[in-house]
Amino acid sequence: MKADSKIKNKKAESTELDQSSFGLSALSFKFKIGFDGKRAANNLTGLGNYSRSLIEQLARQFPENKYFVYSPKVKSSKQIDTFFEQENIQLKLPSKSNFLWRSLNILKDLKHDGIQLFHGLSHEIPFSIQKTEIKSIVTIHDLIFLRFPKYYKFIDRKLYKWKSQSACNHADKIIAISEKTKADIVKFYKINPKKIEVIYQTCDDSFKTFLDQSVLDKIRLNYKLPEKYILNVGTIEERKNLKLIVQALKTVNEDYKLVVIGKQTPYFKSVEDEIEKLGLKNRILFLKNIPFADLPGIYQLATVFVYPSFYEGFGIPIIEALYSGIPTIAATGSCLEEAGGPTSIYISPVDSPSLSSAINQVLESPALQAEMKRKGLEFVQKFDSPVVTKQLMDCYINILR
């Protein structure tokens, strides 16, 4: 079915729910919950995956509720089409195109649909929602634009701060995705810590199943993956610090190559220059536009995952790596220790010799690899979907009581 047909069908569906059966136990609640769905309906990576996964898990684990996804437009793709095929998830588009819809005019639609709780999944909620009877939650992923302003244009920093600070001030509850992000909200926005709840993220469930060797062999052949490789996943931008891995690779066991998956930004040119200077062109494979369904296999084929980012709100790729049974090395200085747990290895994001030493330590010790895999997989269960989804629904219920 084409995307426009799906949209028409979704808009034609009834949004009526019996609101007379509200109770105080989780099983007796019938809520109408709205979400800022701009990214869920349009982005195929990052916050798009996060938004869809969160809403899908809620819809599956708490099917007695109706979940409305508000977006100014929708993109046609297999991921997004499948998401909106679920019975208790409904796409809501504006009746008229208006650039103020997500920020202001959406309130009319929320009231019309009988929304009781609106969740801004990324740093913003509709202005003046606090003047309605609709409860609101905002998720803050990070305040990197305040921590590292040099990575952002002046006007973008001002806009991000204005929207996120307003949301933090006016939402009934703030969800921070890590203790580090919570500390930043308190520090930069002077918010009472009691208003902030830390609820960690999980990754897509596809990373939690180990693939058959035949499937892995097909993926290796399809992408011409090396027999032995170090993996890095994430946008190729300065903050993600890929250049440090390139520098470390020079003194890493030559049997291992580096596979990098991520969108390229202007920073990529400096990475290329570093590769050329160190003579490492034949040891690095760049992949982009990888179908999401193939990512788990690429993780599972790797020997070690390296993520030396200067700063993250949480670090979903680390969760993906741990669920894939891959030893992980990350950087100190933000929240990556929260995501990677006590048995992952952490180095300074400016110390390439330490990174090289850590990689070689893992590569040269099958016993260490086995221990990191086992204990990493044990640790990451705290981020499993049923656990974090239950925490989120408890948060919703506490606000709606």
Secondary structure, DSSP 8 states (H G I E B T S, - for coil): --HHHHHHHHHHS------TT--SSGGG---EEEEE-TTTTT-SSHHHHHHHHHHHHHHHH-TTSEEEEE-S-----HHHHHHHTSTTEEEE--SS--TTIIIIIHHHHHHHTT-SEEEESSS---TTGGGSS-EEEEEE---HHHH-GGGS-HHHHHHHHHHHHHHHHHSSEEEESSHHHHHHHHHHH---GGGEEE------GGGGS---HHHHHHHHHHHT--SSEEEEES-BSGGG-HHHHHHHHTTS-TT-EEEEES-B-TTHHHHHHHHHHHT-GGGEEEE-S--GGGHHHHHHH-SEEEE--S--SS-HHHHHHHHTT--EEEESSSSHHHHH-TTSEEE-TT-HHHHHHHHHHHHT-HHHHHHHHHHHHHHGGGG-HHHHHHHHHHHHHHHH-
